[in-house]
Amino acid sequence: MKKLGEKLLKKKFIMSFISIFFVILLILLGISLAFKNSSSNNITLNVYNWGEYIADGTDGTLNVNEEFTKQTGIRINYSTFQSNEALYAKMQSGGTKYDVIIPSDYMISKMINQGMLRELNYNNIPNFSFIDDTFKNSNYDPENKYSVPYTFGTVGIFYNKKMVQENEDSISFNILWDKKYTGKILMFDNPRDAFAIAQIRLGLSVNSDNVNDWYRSAEELKKQKPLVQSYVMDQIFDKMGNNEAAIAPYYSGDAPLLMKRNPDIGFVIPKDGTTKFVDAMCIPKDSEHPEAAEAYINFMCRPDIAIENIKYIGYSSPESIVKENLDPEVKNSKICYPDEETLNNAQTFTSLTNEINSLIDDLWVSVKTDGDNNNPFALVLVILMFVLLYLLAVIYQKKKS
Amino acid sequence: MKLKPSAIYIIWMTLFTLIPMALVLYFAFTNPMGKFTLDNIINVGRYSSIFLKSIWLGALSTIICLLIGYPLAYMISKVNTKYQNIMVMLIMLPMWMNFLLRTYAWMTILENNGIINNILSSIGIAPLSLINTSGAVVLGMVYNFLPYMILPIYSIIVKIDKKIIEAAQDLGAGKRKVFSKILLPLSIPGIISGITMVFVPAVSTFIISKMLGGGSNILIGDLIEMQFLGNSYNPHLGSAISLVLMILILISIGIMNRFDRSSINEDYMSHH
């Protein structure tokens, strides 16, 4: 009798717990709906940008998003991504509708090809006139209908002056294949950038649609593999900073930070060819507030705002007026603002076909697993072995009982 | 409206297990146009060396975890009960720290200019190349997953009735015999769940191989990540790889459970 009562009590407890849970859920839902209604005349823009890629009020900079809200009354819902691919995957999976996104060149052309971007109304973006002509009508957006450049940078070579004998002028991507530095070389852990270096050495286009070009570059990377200490991305900060490695290709925007951390480190942009990237602001096709988004893009192009952002980010600005207003040491630095020859010799990524993209991933895996025996039947064999083991266990058990 | 407690289970399982599983199945057997295809599954075969390497490294770290974890768990169970809780807590302590941070710390220990090599070179031994090897990956796995081996074994061993061991000793069994005939068979359920709890995350890990393996020790986890966040967005191949991995894990759990059951049967018979 007592047990039954206990059971009933328990049931009652669980039931009340569940109902309380649902009541709270409903209340929260109601509050959030009411909140949304009350602010319906107030637009909120969803902005999706790279991490640490906007002045946010730290280090004495302006909080750009707050300033925009102050001036226009439009609120900003700001979130960040880590790579173009993560941005793409997020947009493909849906869920959130973004109003402003800031992808890089090749991702912009991929999104244009797939009809994911909205044509901009440049009448609402008068500050577009501040963008230098060299950054307009680039090959990723040939008619410049979809994007407004935000920052640019190049790929160069970080080297430790104490470990590398060559002087700065003679350093090119060939040094990454120099046997002298075996085990001291870091390489991009990102197929597109890694292949680009091999392609530049071979004198190929980084956007080649010829399958053989990619196979040839993969062969180069396989030749390089025994010399490579490790394939890394942001870990180069630690590995170069701690003198763990001597040479590493990476993005120019990270040069000031790394050189400050370890004064032995130099940075050189190969004159005879490298890759240049542009990150530009775009509006996705399903944006709900395109006009507010254009106002935001216009705001970001305003020289005084752009200066704040560039100071914080460390990459280079596509606006001459911004460059002129920076500290002389930054303005005249060849790292941030390379000479025309270097920029002209630099290639920009555009999007590749799906076939080439899958090929790159395959070749990249084959570079990394070079030397391993890759027999497709091995996997079948392993699965069969597992099943066999299972059956043996069953038989063993039956025999025992 | 009456909501049974089991309804919560069903809702939870449907939302977070059945629907995701169905999605994985759907993606694994379709092409980007949404048509049925077996190509994805067949293409998984091209990565068999990566599968073999992952299984091998996963199995190796599971065995090492068992060899380290079992004696440790046994020792803790022998200590005065007062201190046992503290000792178990100390085993769990590193797990309160972020997983990435723990692995990152190993990077600075193993590097060529790292702590170990600094000590070695100061006593005149040539620096060893420790990081960026598959050994470093195994070390990372053992360090990160060891608590999952110790805890289930410990909780089984403390529950073993002391009287059984005393009875065996009274009947003249030596230390070795007590271990092989009493302690080991009775702790098998703990060993089984320990092995499963270490092997499954070890075989599918991805960040350890990236940080300690130098990027050239690709494991299945890295391969799956590459399909979703790599150069080409290919959730179909990614799902197919996950599916094959899941089947492998399922079979190995099946094998483990067989051993578990046979040990329980033995117990049952020996008690009667």
Chai-1 contact restraints between the chains, C-beta under 6 A:
chainA,res_idxA,chainB,res_idxB,connection_type,confidence,min_distance_angstrom,max_distance_angstrom,comment,restraint_id
A,I14,B,P5,contact,1.0,0.0,6.0,A-B,restraint_1
A,I18,B,L3,contact,1.0,0.0,6.0,A-B,restraint_2
A,E85,B,L229,contact,1.0,0.0,6.0,A-B,restraint_3
A,A86,B,L229,contact,1.0,0.0,6.0,A-B,restraint_4
A,Y88,B,Y233,contact,1.0,0.0,6.0,A-B,restraint_5
A,A89,B,F228,contact,1.0,0.0,6.0,A-B,restraint_6
A,A89,B,Y233,contact,1.0,0.0,6.0,A-B,restraint_7
A,D189,B,G215,contact,1.0,0.0,6.0,A-B,restraint_8
A,P191,B,N231,contact,1.0,0.0,6.0,A-B,restraint_9
A,R192,B,N231,contact,1.0,0.0,6.0,A-B,restraint_10
A,S230,B,N132,contact,1.0,0.0,6.0,A-B,restraint_11
A,S230,B,G214,contact,1.0,0.0,6.0,A-B,restraint_12
A,S230,B,G215,contact,1.0,0.0,6.0,A-B,restraint_13
A,Y231,B,G215,contact,1.0,0.0,6.0,A-B,restraint_14
A,N242,B,N113,contact,1.0,0.0,6.0,A-B,restraint_15
A,N243,B,N113,contact,1.0,0.0,6.0,A-B,restraint_16
A,E244,B,E111,contact,1.0,0.0,6.0,A-B,restraint_17
A,E244,B,N112,contact,1.0,0.0,6.0,A-B,restraint_18
A,E244,B,N113,contact,1.0,0.0,6.0,A-B,restraint_19
A,N357,B,N231,contact,1.0,0.0,6.0,A-B,restraint_20
A,N357,B,S232,contact,1.0,0.0,6.0,A-B,restraint_21
A,S358,B,S232,contact,1.0,0.0,6.0,A-B,restraint_22
A,I360,B,N231,contact,1.0,0.0,6.0,A-B,restraint_23
A,D361,B,G230,contact,1.0,0.0,6.0,A-B,restraint_24
A,D361,B,N231,contact,1.0,0.0,6.0,A-B,restraint_25
A,D361,B,S232,contact,1.0,0.0,6.0,A-B,restraint_26
A,K368,B,S216,contact,1.0,0.0,6.0,A-B,restraint_27
A,K368,B,I218,contact,1.0,0.0,6.0,A-B,restraint_28
A,T369,B,S49,contact,1.0,0.0,6.0,A-B,restraint_29
A,D372,B,S49,contact,1.0,0.0,6.0,A-B,restraint_30
A,N374,B,S49,contact,1.0,0.0,6.0,A-B,restraint_31
A,P376,B,G45,contact,1.0,0.0,6.0,A-B,restraint_32
A,P376,B,R46,contact,1.0,0.0,6.0,A-B,restraint_33
A,P376,B,S48,contact,1.0,0.0,6.0,A-B,restraint_34
A,A378,B,S48,contact,1.0,0.0,6.0,A-B,restraint_35
A,A378,B,L52,contact,1.0,0.0,6.0,A-B,restraint_36
A,L379,B,G45,contact,1.0,0.0,6.0,A-B,restraint_37
A,L379,B,S48,contact,1.0,0.0,6.0,A-B,restraint_38
A,L379,B,F51,contact,1.0,0.0,6.0,A-B,restraint_39
A,F386,B,I251,contact,1.0,0.0,6.0,A-B,restraint_40
A,L389,B,I255,contact,1.0,0.0,6.0,A-B,restraint_41
A,Y390,B,I251,contact,1.0,0.0,6.0,A-B,restraint_42
A,Y390,B,G254,contact,1.0,0.0,6.0,A-B,restraint_43
A,Y390,B,I255,contact,1.0,0.0,6.0,A-B,restraint_44
A,A393,B,I255,contact,1.0,0.0,6.0,A-B,restraint_45
A,A393,B,R258,contact,1.0,0.0,6.0,A-B,restraint_46
A,Q397,B,R258,contact,1.0,0.0,6.0,A-B,restraint_47
A,Q397,B,S262,contact,1.0,0.0,6.0,A-B,restraint_48
